[in-house]
Structure formats: C-alpha cells, structure tokens
Amino acid sequence: MDTTIVALRNLYVALGGAAEDVANLVIIPDLINAIATQAAEVTAAATTKELPSVTTTDNDKVLTVVSGKWAKADLPS
C-alpha cells in the first residue's frame, strides 16, 4: 500500500510530469502545489487552439501540415 507522498508523486507523473521533478518533495502541500502547476499546464495544452483561423477569403483552400502544425494552403493544381 502506497503512502500519501508516493500516491501524490504517482499522480504528478500520471499528469505528464517527470518523477525526478518531485522525487525530493516530502511535504504534502509542496506535492499538491506541484500537481496543481502540472495540471494547469496540461489544461492549457488541451485548450490550445490548433487549427488556423479562417474567413470567407479562405474559401477553396485546404488544410495541410507544415512543421507539425495545421496551416492553410491553396488547392493543388
């Protein structure tokens, strides 16, 4: 059975944090603050808009991937 400290470290890692970042934290409020920071980063990343903004001037364009991100492009001829 895990201790509260171990469980909180596991939660931090489950949220995408690196175990070594919290390995030396032994006070529960410190771990909770680290988890809150990690959760805020995860939430911000999840709500980041990935598709480019479009208007009617973009009619007849297509989406393509450029450098790992979506971008508007002209239809291929």
BELQUI-V460002 format. One record per helix or strand of 2 or more residues. SS is the DSSP state (2 for helix, 1 for strand). FROM is the first residue (numbers start at 1). TO is the last residue. Records with the same first field share a line. If there is no record, write none. Layout:
SS->FROM-TO  FROM-TO
//
This chain:
2->4-14  19-22  28-46  56-58
1->61-66  69-74
//
